[in-house]
Amino acid sequence: MQKILVRELLSLFSSIQTLEWCLDLGITEVTVYAFSIENFKRSKDEVDCLMELARKKFAKLLEEK
């Protein structure tokens, strides 16, 4: 796994933690800007991996709350 991908994964986990705090505080709607146009310059495999990871993490978060 490339170093840049590891950084993106850590950022995603921070975003998930923030969303969990919002739910704990009763905030039920948020807007997340998590993937910039710059990121689409990455390889298709890298983009697919990041999108799939985000989809799974957000789905899990919704199931838990």
PDB file of N, CA, C, O and CB in Angstrom:
ATOM      1  N   MET A   1       0.854  -1.173   0.000  1.00  0.00           N
ATOM      2  CA  MET A   1       0.000   0.000   0.000  1.00  0.00           C
ATOM      3  C   MET A   1       0.903   1.240   0.000  1.00  0.00           C
ATOM      4  O   MET A   1       1.885   1.300   0.739  1.00  0.00           O
ATOM      5  CB  MET A   1      -0.973  -0.004   1.233  1.00  0.00           C
ATOM      6  N   GLN A   2       0.568   2.197  -0.811  1.00  0.00           N
ATOM      7  CA  GLN A   2       1.380   3.396  -0.915  1.00  0.00           C
ATOM      8  C   GLN A   2       1.191   4.300   0.296  1.00  0.00           C
ATOM      9  O   GLN A   2       0.142   4.276   0.940  1.00  0.00           O
ATOM     10  CB  GLN A   2       1.041   4.149  -2.189  1.00  0.00           C
ATOM     11  N   LYS A   3       2.210   5.095   0.602  1.00  0.00           N
ATOM     12  CA  LYS A   3       2.136   6.010   1.739  1.00  0.00           C
ATOM     13  C   LYS A   3       0.957   6.961   1.610  1.00  0.00           C
ATOM     14  O   LYS A   3       0.281   7.240   2.601  1.00  0.00           O
ATOM     15  CB  LYS A   3       3.431   6.802   1.866  1.00  0.00           C
ATOM     16  N   ILE A   4       0.700   7.457   0.424  1.00  0.00           N
ATOM     17  CA  ILE A   4      -0.404   8.408   0.228  1.00  0.00           C
ATOM     18  C   ILE A   4      -1.742   7.748   0.569  1.00  0.00           C
ATOM     19  O   ILE A   4      -2.623   8.398   1.132  1.00  0.00           O
ATOM     20  CB  ILE A   4      -0.421   8.932  -1.233  1.00  0.00           C
ATOM     21  N   LEU A   5      -1.899   6.488   0.239  1.00  0.00           N
ATOM     22  CA  LEU A   5      -3.134   5.780   0.544  1.00  0.00           C
ATOM     23  C   LEU A   5      -3.299   5.615   2.052  1.00  0.00           C
ATOM     24  O   LEU A   5      -4.411   5.729   2.566  1.00  0.00           O
ATOM     25  CB  LEU A   5      -3.153   4.410  -0.149  1.00  0.00           C
ATOM     26  N   VAL A   6      -2.233   5.355   2.748  1.00  0.00           N
ATOM     27  CA  VAL A   6      -2.290   5.235   4.206  1.00  0.00           C
ATOM     28  C   VAL A   6      -2.768   6.558   4.804  1.00  0.00           C
ATOM     29  O   VAL A   6      -3.606   6.560   5.705  1.00  0.00           O
ATOM     30  CB  VAL A   6      -0.898   4.838   4.788  1.00  0.00           C
ATOM     31  N   ARG A   7      -2.248   7.670   4.316  1.00  0.00           N
ATOM     32  CA  ARG A   7      -2.669   8.990   4.802  1.00  0.00           C
ATOM     33  C   ARG A   7      -4.164   9.203   4.567  1.00  0.00           C
ATOM     34  O   ARG A   7      -4.867   9.722   5.435  1.00  0.00           O
ATOM     35  CB  ARG A   7      -1.859  10.106   4.109  1.00  0.00           C
ATOM     36  N   GLU A   8      -4.640   8.803   3.400  1.00  0.00           N
ATOM     37  CA  GLU A   8      -6.067   8.943   3.084  1.00  0.00           C
ATOM     38  C   GLU A   8      -6.912   8.077   4.011  1.00  0.00           C
ATOM     39  O   GLU A   8      -7.982   8.500   4.449  1.00  0.00           O
ATOM     40  CB  GLU A   8      -6.337   8.564   1.613  1.00  0.00           C
ATOM     41  N   LEU A   9      -6.451   6.889   4.307  1.00  0.00           N
ATOM     42  CA  LEU A   9      -7.187   5.994   5.202  1.00  0.00           C
ATOM     43  C   LEU A   9      -7.275   6.586   6.603  1.00  0.00           C
ATOM     44  O   LEU A   9      -8.326   6.515   7.239  1.00  0.00           O
ATOM     45  CB  LEU A   9      -6.518   4.611   5.251  1.00  0.00           C
ATOM     46  N   LEU A  10      -6.190   7.166   7.086  1.00  0.00           N
ATOM     47  CA  LEU A  10      -6.209   7.807   8.403  1.00  0.00           C
ATOM     48  C   LEU A  10      -7.184   8.980   8.418  1.00  0.00           C
ATOM     49  O   LEU A  10      -7.893   9.195   9.401  1.00  0.00           O
ATOM     50  CB  LEU A  10      -4.798   8.285   8.792  1.00  0.00           C
ATOM     51  N   SER A  11      -7.216   9.727   7.336  1.00  0.00           N
ATOM     52  CA  SER A  11      -8.157  10.840   7.222  1.00  0.00           C
ATOM     53  C   SER A  11      -9.597  10.337   7.250  1.00  0.00           C
ATOM     54  O   SER A  11     -10.458  10.947   7.884  1.00  0.00           O
ATOM     55  CB  SER A  11      -7.898  11.633   5.932  1.00  0.00           C
ATOM     56  N   LEU A  12      -9.855   9.238   6.571  1.00  0.00           N
ATOM     57  CA  LEU A  12     -11.193   8.659   6.561  1.00  0.00           C
ATOM     58  C   LEU A  12     -11.620   8.247   7.967  1.00  0.00           C
ATOM     59  O   LEU A  12     -12.753   8.503   8.374  1.00  0.00           O
ATOM     60  CB  LEU A  12     -11.245   7.453   5.618  1.00  0.00           C
ATOM     61  N   PHE A  13     -10.720   7.616   8.703  1.00  0.00           N
ATOM     62  CA  PHE A  13     -11.057   7.197  10.059  1.00  0.00           C
ATOM     63  C   PHE A  13     -11.339   8.401  10.954  1.00  0.00           C
ATOM     64  O   PHE A  13     -12.211   8.336  11.820  1.00  0.00           O
ATOM     65  CB  PHE A  13      -9.925   6.356  10.651  1.00  0.00           C
ATOM     66  N   SER A  14     -10.611   9.496  10.751  1.00  0.00           N
ATOM     67  CA  SER A  14     -10.890  10.718  11.511  1.00  0.00           C
ATOM     68  C   SER A  14     -12.272  11.247  11.178  1.00  0.00           C
ATOM     69  O   SER A  14     -12.993  11.711  12.061  1.00  0.00           O
ATOM     70  CB  SER A  14      -9.830  11.793  11.225  1.00  0.00           C
ATOM     71  N   SER A  15     -12.645  11.180   9.904  1.00  0.00           N
ATOM     72  CA  SER A  15     -13.978  11.629   9.489  1.00  0.00           C
ATOM     73  C   SER A  15     -15.061  10.767  10.126  1.00  0.00           C
ATOM     74  O   SER A  15     -16.086  11.284  10.569  1.00  0.00           O
ATOM     75  CB  SER A  15     -14.107  11.594   7.956  1.00  0.00           C
ATOM     76  N   ILE A  16     -14.843   9.476  10.174  1.00  0.00           N
ATOM     77  CA  ILE A  16     -15.809   8.568  10.787  1.00  0.00           C
ATOM     78  C   ILE A  16     -15.981   8.913  12.262  1.00  0.00           C
ATOM     79  O   ILE A  16     -17.105   8.944  12.763  1.00  0.00           O
ATOM     80  CB  ILE A  16     -15.361   7.097  10.623  1.00  0.00           C
ATOM     81  N   GLN A  17     -14.881   9.170  12.959  1.00  0.00           N
ATOM     82  CA  GLN A  17     -14.953   9.532  14.378  1.00  0.00           C
ATOM     83  C   GLN A  17     -15.762  10.812  14.561  1.00  0.00           C
ATOM     84  O   GLN A  17     -16.578  10.908  15.477  1.00  0.00           O
ATOM     85  CB  GLN A  17     -13.537   9.706  14.968  1.00  0.00           C
ATOM     86  N   THR A  18     -15.540  11.779  13.705  1.00  0.00           N
ATOM     87  CA  THR A  18     -16.285  13.042  13.781  1.00  0.00           C
ATOM     88  C   THR A  18     -17.777  12.800  13.570  1.00  0.00           C
ATOM     89  O   THR A  18     -18.602  13.387  14.271  1.00  0.00           O
ATOM     90  CB  THR A  18     -15.757  14.048  12.733  1.00  0.00           C
ATOM     91  N   LEU A  19     -18.129  11.952  12.623  1.00  0.00           N
ATOM     92  CA  LEU A  19     -19.538  11.642  12.380  1.00  0.00           C
ATOM     93  C   LEU A  19     -20.151  10.924  13.571  1.00  0.00           C
ATOM     94  O   LEU A  19     -21.311  11.164  13.909  1.00  0.00           O
ATOM     95  CB  LEU A  19     -19.689  10.790  11.120  1.00  0.00           C
ATOM     96  N   GLU A  20     -19.393  10.050  14.208  1.00  0.00           N
ATOM     97  CA  GLU A  20     -19.901   9.370  15.408  1.00  0.00           C
ATOM     98  C   GLU A  20     -20.173  10.380  16.517  1.00  0.00           C
ATOM     99  O   GLU A  20     -21.179  10.272  17.218  1.00  0.00           O
ATOM    100  CB  GLU A  20     -18.896   8.300  15.896  1.00  0.00           C
ATOM    101  N   TRP A  21     -19.286  11.360  16.683  1.00  0.00           N
ATOM    102  CA  TRP A  21     -19.508  12.407  17.687  1.00  0.00           C
ATOM    103  C   TRP A  21     -20.769  13.194  17.362  1.00  0.00           C
ATOM    104  O   TRP A  21     -21.553  13.512  18.256  1.00  0.00           O
ATOM    105  CB  TRP A  21     -18.293  13.355  17.766  1.00  0.00           C
ATOM    106  N   CYS A  22     -20.967  13.508  16.090  1.00  0.00           N
ATOM    107  CA  CYS A  22     -22.177  14.243  15.689  1.00  0.00           C
ATOM    108  C   CYS A  22     -23.427  13.457  16.067  1.00  0.00           C
ATOM    109  O   CYS A  22     -24.371  14.023  16.619  1.00  0.00           O
ATOM    110  CB  CYS A  22     -22.167  14.528  14.168  1.00  0.00           C
ATOM    111  N   LEU A  23     -23.440  12.180  15.780  1.00  0.00           N
ATOM    112  CA  LEU A  23     -24.600  11.354  16.126  1.00  0.00           C
ATOM    113  C   LEU A  23     -24.804  11.304  17.637  1.00  0.00           C
ATOM    114  O   LEU A  23     -25.936  11.375  18.115  1.00  0.00           O
ATOM    115  CB  LEU A  23     -24.431   9.933  15.570  1.00  0.00           C
ATOM    116  N   ASP A  24     -23.715  11.181  18.388  1.00  0.00           N
ATOM    117  CA  ASP A  24     -23.811  11.165  19.849  1.00  0.00           C
ATOM    118  C   ASP A  24     -24.391  12.467  20.390  1.00  0.00           C
ATOM    119  O   ASP A  24     -25.061  12.472  21.423  1.00  0.00           O
ATOM    120  CB  ASP A  24     -22.439  10.916  20.464  1.00  0.00           C
ATOM    121  N   LEU A  25     -24.132  13.571  19.692  1.00  0.00           N
ATOM    122  CA  LEU A  25     -24.634  14.881  20.110  1.00  0.00           C
ATOM    123  C   LEU A  25     -26.025  15.185  19.559  1.00  0.00           C
ATOM    124  O   LEU A  25     -26.577  16.256  19.812  1.00  0.00           O
ATOM    125  CB  LEU A  25     -23.672  15.961  19.674  1.00  0.00           C
ATOM    126  N   GLY A  26     -26.586  14.247  18.810  1.00  0.00           N
ATOM    127  CA  GLY A  26     -27.924  14.441  18.255  1.00  0.00           C
ATOM    128  C   GLY A  26     -27.942  15.181  16.928  1.00  0.00           C
ATOM    129  O   GLY A  26     -29.009  15.558  16.443  1.00  0.00           O
ATOM    130  N   ILE A  27     -26.782  15.390  16.340  1.00  0.00           N
ATOM    131  CA  ILE A  27     -26.702  16.033  15.023  1.00  0.00           C
ATOM    132  C   ILE A  27     -26.931  14.951  13.989  1.00  0.00           C
ATOM    133  O   ILE A  27     -26.113  14.041  13.847  1.00  0.00           O
ATOM    134  CB  ILE A  27     -25.314  16.760  14.799  1.00  0.00           C
ATOM    135  N   THR A  28     -28.031  15.040  13.267  1.00  0.00           N
ATOM    136  CA  THR A  28     -28.415  13.951  12.365  1.00  0.00           C
ATOM    137  C   THR A  28     -28.096  14.213  10.900  1.00  0.00           C
ATOM    138  O   THR A  28     -28.210  13.307  10.074  1.00  0.00           O
ATOM    139  CB  THR A  28     -29.873  13.688  12.500  1.00  0.00           C
ATOM    140  N   GLU A  29     -27.698  15.432  10.565  1.00  0.00           N
ATOM    141  CA  GLU A  29     -27.357  15.727   9.176  1.00  0.00           C
ATOM    142  C   GLU A  29     -26.060  16.519   9.124  1.00  0.00           C
ATOM    143  O   GLU A  29     -25.897  17.513   9.831  1.00  0.00           O
ATOM    144  CB  GLU A  29     -28.498  16.505   8.479  1.00  0.00           C
ATOM    145  N   VAL A  30     -25.151  16.074   8.289  1.00  0.00           N
ATOM    146  CA  VAL A  30     -23.883  16.777   8.073  1.00  0.00           C
ATOM    147  C   VAL A  30     -23.533  16.692   6.593  1.00  0.00           C
ATOM    148  O   VAL A  30     -24.001  15.807   5.877  1.00  0.00           O
ATOM    149  CB  VAL A  30     -22.735  16.174   8.957  1.00  0.00           C
ATOM    150  N   THR A  31     -22.717  17.610   6.162  1.00  0.00           N
ATOM    151  CA  THR A  31     -22.178  17.565   4.808  1.00  0.00           C
ATOM    152  C   THR A  31     -20.700  17.265   4.926  1.00  0.00           C
ATOM    153  O   THR A  31     -19.988  17.913   5.694  1.00  0.00           O
ATOM    154  CB  THR A  31     -22.431  18.905   4.032  1.00  0.00           C
ATOM    155  N   VAL A  32     -20.237  16.288   4.171  1.00  0.00           N
ATOM    156  CA  VAL A  32     -18.833  15.882   4.225  1.00  0.00           C
ATOM    157  C   VAL A  32     -18.224  16.068   2.839  1.00  0.00           C
ATOM    158  O   VAL A  32     -18.703  15.507   1.853  1.00  0.00           O
ATOM    159  CB  VAL A  32     -18.686  14.398   4.708  1.00  0.00           C
ATOM    160  N   TYR A  33     -17.177  16.854   2.783  1.00  0.00           N
ATOM    161  CA  TYR A  33     -16.404  17.015   1.555  1.00  0.00           C
ATOM    162  C   TYR A  33     -15.144  16.173   1.741  1.00  0.00           C
ATOM    163  O   TYR A  33     -14.162  16.632   2.323  1.00  0.00           O
ATOM    164  CB  TYR A  33     -16.060  18.548   1.255  1.00  0.00           C
ATOM    165  N   ALA A  34     -15.181  14.961   1.253  1.00  0.00           N
ATOM    166  CA  ALA A  34     -14.131  14.007   1.593  1.00  0.00           C
ATOM    167  C   ALA A  34     -13.249  13.586   0.417  1.00  0.00           C
ATOM    168  O   ALA A  34     -12.242  12.907   0.620  1.00  0.00           O
ATOM    169  CB  ALA A  34     -14.748  12.798   2.190  1.00  0.00           C
ATOM    170  N   PHE A  35     -13.602  13.967  -0.778  1.00  0.00           N
ATOM    171  CA  PHE A  35     -12.834  13.489  -1.927  1.00  0.00           C
ATOM    172  C   PHE A  35     -12.766  14.599  -2.963  1.00  0.00           C
ATOM    173  O   PHE A  35     -13.752  14.892  -3.639  1.00  0.00           O
ATOM    174  CB  PHE A  35     -13.466  12.199  -2.535  1.00  0.00           C
ATOM    175  N   SER A  36     -11.602  15.210  -3.082  1.00  0.00           N
ATOM    176  CA  SER A  36     -11.459  16.336  -3.998  1.00  0.00           C
ATOM    177  C   SER A  36     -11.237  15.858  -5.435  1.00  0.00           C
ATOM    178  O   SER A  36     -10.903  14.697  -5.674  1.00  0.00           O
ATOM    179  CB  SER A  36     -10.300  17.232  -3.557  1.00  0.00           C
ATOM    180  N   ILE A  37     -11.425  16.751  -6.360  1.00  0.00           N
ATOM    181  CA  ILE A  37     -11.185  16.466  -7.776  1.00  0.00           C
ATOM    182  C   ILE A  37      -9.738  16.006  -7.981  1.00  0.00           C
ATOM    183  O   ILE A  37      -9.461  15.155  -8.826  1.00  0.00           O
ATOM    184  CB  ILE A  37     -11.486  17.718  -8.645  1.00  0.00           C
ATOM    185  N   GLU A  38      -8.827  16.576  -7.203  1.00  0.00           N
ATOM    186  CA  GLU A  38      -7.415  16.185  -7.294  1.00  0.00           C
ATOM    187  C   GLU A  38      -7.231  14.678  -7.109  1.00  0.00           C
ATOM    188  O   GLU A  38      -6.358  14.072  -7.729  1.00  0.00           O
ATOM    189  CB  GLU A  38      -6.591  16.940  -6.249  1.00  0.00           C
ATOM    190  N   ASN A  39      -8.052  14.087  -6.259  1.00  0.00           N
ATOM    191  CA  ASN A  39      -7.909  12.658  -5.978  1.00  0.00           C
ATOM    192  C   ASN A  39      -8.227  11.779  -7.184  1.00  0.00           C
ATOM    193  O   ASN A  39      -7.778  10.635  -7.253  1.00  0.00           O
ATOM    194  CB  ASN A  39      -8.805  12.273  -4.828  1.00  0.00           C
ATOM    195  N   PHE A  40      -8.991  12.301  -8.128  1.00  0.00           N
ATOM    196  CA  PHE A  40      -9.308  11.509  -9.312  1.00  0.00           C
ATOM    197  C   PHE A  40      -8.122  11.408 -10.268  1.00  0.00           C
ATOM    198  O   PHE A  40      -8.205  10.720 -11.286  1.00  0.00           O
ATOM    199  CB  PHE A  40     -10.502  12.109 -10.034  1.00  0.00           C
ATOM    200  N   LYS A  41      -7.026  12.085  -9.952  1.00  0.00           N
ATOM    201  CA  LYS A  41      -5.799  11.941 -10.741  1.00  0.00           C
ATOM    202  C   LYS A  41      -5.043  10.674 -10.337  1.00  0.00           C
ATOM    203  O   LYS A  41      -4.065  10.292 -10.978  1.00  0.00           O
ATOM    204  CB  LYS A  41      -4.895  13.180 -10.565  1.00  0.00           C
ATOM    205  N   ARG A  42      -5.505  10.038  -9.279  1.00  0.00           N
ATOM    206  CA  ARG A  42      -4.889   8.793  -8.817  1.00  0.00           C
ATOM    207  C   ARG A  42      -5.233   7.659  -9.775  1.00  0.00           C
ATOM    208  O   ARG A  42      -6.071   7.819 -10.662  1.00  0.00           O
ATOM    209  CB  ARG A  42      -5.352   8.448  -7.379  1.00  0.00           C
ATOM    210  N   SER A  43      -4.589   6.528  -9.593  1.00  0.00           N
ATOM    211  CA  SER A  43      -4.890   5.370 -10.433  1.00  0.00           C
ATOM    212  C   SER A  43      -6.312   4.890 -10.149  1.00  0.00           C
ATOM    213  O   SER A  43      -6.844   5.119  -9.063  1.00  0.00           O
ATOM    214  CB  SER A  43      -3.866   4.225 -10.189  1.00  0.00           C
ATOM    215  N   LYS A  44      -6.915   4.232 -11.118  1.00  0.00           N
ATOM    216  CA  LYS A  44      -8.274   3.717 -10.949  1.00  0.00           C
ATOM    217  C   LYS A  44      -8.349   2.765  -9.759  1.00  0.00           C
ATOM    218  O   LYS A  44      -9.308   2.806  -8.987  1.00  0.00           O
ATOM    219  CB  LYS A  44      -8.741   3.004 -12.227  1.00  0.00           C
ATOM    220  N   ASP A  45      -7.341   1.909  -9.610  1.00  0.00           N
ATOM    221  CA  ASP A  45      -7.332   0.964  -8.486  1.00  0.00           C
ATOM    222  C   ASP A  45      -7.323   1.685  -7.144  1.00  0.00           C
ATOM    223  O   ASP A  45      -8.025   1.286  -6.215  1.00  0.00           O
ATOM    224  CB  ASP A  45      -6.121   0.040  -8.583  1.00  0.00           C
ATOM    225  N   GLU A  46      -6.530   2.742  -7.046  1.00  0.00           N
ATOM    226  CA  GLU A  46      -6.444   3.497  -5.795  1.00  0.00           C
ATOM    227  C   GLU A  46      -7.768   4.201  -5.491  1.00  0.00           C
ATOM    228  O   GLU A  46      -8.240   4.178  -4.354  1.00  0.00           O
ATOM    229  CB  GLU A  46      -5.299   4.527  -5.867  1.00  0.00           C
ATOM    230  N   VAL A  47      -8.359   4.821  -6.499  1.00  0.00           N
ATOM    231  CA  VAL A  47      -9.653   5.494  -6.322  1.00  0.00           C
ATOM    232  C   VAL A  47     -10.715   4.476  -5.931  1.00  0.00           C
ATOM    233  O   VAL A  47     -11.493   4.718  -5.008  1.00  0.00           O
ATOM    234  CB  VAL A  47     -10.071   6.242  -7.616  1.00  0.00           C
ATOM    235  N   ASP A  48     -10.757   3.349  -6.617  1.00  0.00           N
ATOM    236  CA  ASP A  48     -11.746   2.310  -6.304  1.00  0.00           C
ATOM    237  C   ASP A  48     -11.599   1.816  -4.867  1.00  0.00           C
ATOM    238  O   ASP A  48     -12.590   1.617  -4.165  1.00  0.00           O
ATOM    239  CB  ASP A  48     -11.606   1.132  -7.276  1.00  0.00           C
ATOM    240  N   CYS A  49     -10.363   1.624  -4.443  1.00  0.00           N
ATOM    241  CA  CYS A  49     -10.099   1.163  -3.081  1.00  0.00           C
ATOM    242  C   CYS A  49     -10.607   2.178  -2.055  1.00  0.00           C
ATOM    243  O   CYS A  49     -11.272   1.808  -1.088  1.00  0.00           O
ATOM    244  CB  CYS A  49      -8.592   0.913  -2.882  1.00  0.00           C
ATOM    245  N   LEU A  50     -10.293   3.449  -2.267  1.00  0.00           N
ATOM    246  CA  LEU A  50     -10.742   4.491  -1.335  1.00  0.00           C
ATOM    247  C   LEU A  50     -12.263   4.609  -1.298  1.00  0.00           C
ATOM    248  O   LEU A  50     -12.854   4.744  -0.227  1.00  0.00           O
ATOM    249  CB  LEU A  50     -10.132   5.836  -1.719  1.00  0.00           C
ATOM    250  N   MET A  51     -12.885   4.559  -2.457  1.00  0.00           N
ATOM    251  CA  MET A  51     -14.352   4.662  -2.519  1.00  0.00           C
ATOM    252  C   MET A  51     -15.017   3.477  -1.835  1.00  0.00           C
ATOM    253  O   MET A  51     -15.999   3.654  -1.114  1.00  0.00           O
ATOM    254  CB  MET A  51     -14.823   4.752  -3.976  1.00  0.00           C
ATOM    255  N   GLU A  52     -14.507   2.293  -2.046  1.00  0.00           N
ATOM    256  CA  GLU A  52     -15.082   1.096  -1.429  1.00  0.00           C
ATOM    257  C   GLU A  52     -14.906   1.140   0.085  1.00  0.00           C
ATOM    258  O   GLU A  52     -15.827   0.798   0.827  1.00  0.00           O
ATOM    259  CB  GLU A  52     -14.432  -0.178  -2.006  1.00  0.00           C
ATOM    260  N   LEU A  53     -13.750   1.553   0.537  1.00  0.00           N
ATOM    261  CA  LEU A  53     -13.517   1.660   1.970  1.00  0.00           C
ATOM    262  C   LEU A  53     -14.477   2.675   2.594  1.00  0.00           C
ATOM    263  O   LEU A  53     -15.067   2.411   3.641  1.00  0.00           O
ATOM    264  CB  LEU A  53     -12.058   2.059   2.248  1.00  0.00           C
ATOM    265  N   ALA A  54     -14.628   3.817   1.961  1.00  0.00           N
ATOM    266  CA  ALA A  54     -15.544   4.842   2.474  1.00  0.00           C
ATOM    267  C   ALA A  54     -16.974   4.313   2.492  1.00  0.00           C
ATOM    268  O   ALA A  54     -17.691   4.503   3.475  1.00  0.00           O
ATOM    269  CB  ALA A  54     -15.460   6.129   1.620  1.00  0.00           C
ATOM    270  N   ARG A  55     -17.394   3.655   1.422  1.00  0.00           N
ATOM    271  CA  ARG A  55     -18.754   3.116   1.362  1.00  0.00           C
ATOM    272  C   ARG A  55     -19.005   2.152   2.511  1.00  0.00           C
ATOM    273  O   ARG A  55     -20.041   2.221   3.173  1.00  0.00           O
ATOM    274  CB  ARG A  55     -18.996   2.412   0.021  1.00  0.00           C
ATOM    275  N   LYS A  56     -18.058   1.256   2.744  1.00  0.00           N
ATOM    276  CA  LYS A  56     -18.220   0.265   3.818  1.00  0.00           C
ATOM    277  C   LYS A  56     -18.253   0.929   5.190  1.00  0.00           C
ATOM    278  O   LYS A  56     -19.078   0.573   6.032  1.00  0.00           O
ATOM    279  CB  LYS A  56     -17.086  -0.767   3.769  1.00  0.00           C
ATOM    280  N   LYS A  57     -17.371   1.879   5.417  1.00  0.00           N
ATOM    281  CA  LYS A  57     -17.314   2.538   6.725  1.00  0.00           C
ATOM    282  C   LYS A  57     -18.582   3.359   6.991  1.00  0.00           C
ATOM    283  O   LYS A  57     -19.116   3.328   8.100  1.00  0.00           O
ATOM    284  CB  LYS A  57     -16.073   3.443   6.812  1.00  0.00           C
ATOM    285  N   PHE A  58     -19.062   4.086   5.987  1.00  0.00           N
ATOM    286  CA  PHE A  58     -20.277   4.870   6.176  1.00  0.00           C
ATOM    287  C   PHE A  58     -21.493   3.965   6.360  1.00  0.00           C
ATOM    288  O   PHE A  58     -22.374   4.274   7.162  1.00  0.00           O
ATOM    289  CB  PHE A  58     -20.493   5.808   4.986  1.00  0.00           C
ATOM    290  N   ALA A  59     -21.552   2.861   5.634  1.00  0.00           N
ATOM    291  CA  ALA A  59     -22.658   1.914   5.800  1.00  0.00           C
ATOM    292  C   ALA A  59     -22.648   1.323   7.208  1.00  0.00           C
ATOM    293  O   ALA A  59     -23.700   1.184   7.832  1.00  0.00           O
ATOM    294  CB  ALA A  59     -22.572   0.787   4.748  1.00  0.00           C
ATOM    295  N   LYS A  60     -21.472   0.980   7.703  1.00  0.00           N
ATOM    296  CA  LYS A  60     -21.359   0.432   9.065  1.00  0.00           C
ATOM    297  C   LYS A  60     -21.805   1.457  10.096  1.00  0.00           C
ATOM    298  O   LYS A  60     -22.505   1.121  11.051  1.00  0.00           O
ATOM    299  CB  LYS A  60     -19.910  -0.011   9.355  1.00  0.00           C
ATOM    300  N   LEU A  61     -21.399   2.704   9.904  1.00  0.00           N
ATOM    301  CA  LEU A  61     -21.786   3.763  10.819  1.00  0.00           C
ATOM    302  C   LEU A  61     -23.302   3.919  10.852  1.00  0.00           C
ATOM    303  O   LEU A  61     -23.880   4.091  11.925  1.00  0.00           O
ATOM    304  CB  LEU A  61     -21.123   5.083  10.420  1.00  0.00           C
ATOM    305  N   LEU A  62     -23.944   3.862   9.711  1.00  0.00           N
ATOM    306  CA  LEU A  62     -25.405   3.968   9.651  1.00  0.00           C
ATOM    307  C   LEU A  62     -26.087   2.797  10.339  1.00  0.00           C
ATOM    308  O   LEU A  62     -27.113   2.980  10.994  1.00  0.00           O
ATOM    309  CB  LEU A  62     -25.869   4.052   8.207  1.00  0.00           C
ATOM    310  N   GLU A  63     -25.536   1.595  10.200  1.00  0.00           N
ATOM    311  CA  GLU A  63     -26.094   0.414  10.843  1.00  0.00           C
ATOM    312  C   GLU A  63     -26.010   0.514  12.366  1.00  0.00           C
ATOM    313  O   GLU A  63     -26.928   0.094  13.071  1.00  0.00           O
ATOM    314  CB  GLU A  63     -25.370  -0.839  10.360  1.00  0.00           C
ATOM    315  N   GLU A  64     -24.904   1.074  12.871  1.00  0.00           N
ATOM    316  CA  GLU A  64     -24.680   1.148  14.304  1.00  0.00           C
ATOM    317  C   GLU A  64     -25.589   2.164  14.986  1.00  0.00           C
ATOM    318  O   GLU A  64     -25.920   2.004  16.160  1.00  0.00           O
ATOM    319  CB  GLU A  64     -23.243   1.489  14.578  1.00  0.00           C
ATOM    320  N   LYS A  65     -25.990   3.191  14.278  1.00  0.00           N
ATOM    321  CA  LYS A  65     -26.804   4.233  14.906  1.00  0.00           C
ATOM    322  C   LYS A  65     -28.179   4.157  14.396  1.00  0.00           C
ATOM    323  O   LYS A  65     -29.032   4.949  14.798  1.00  0.00           O
ATOM    324  CB  LYS A  65     -26.240   5.613  14.667  1.00  0.00           C
TER     325      LYS A  65
END
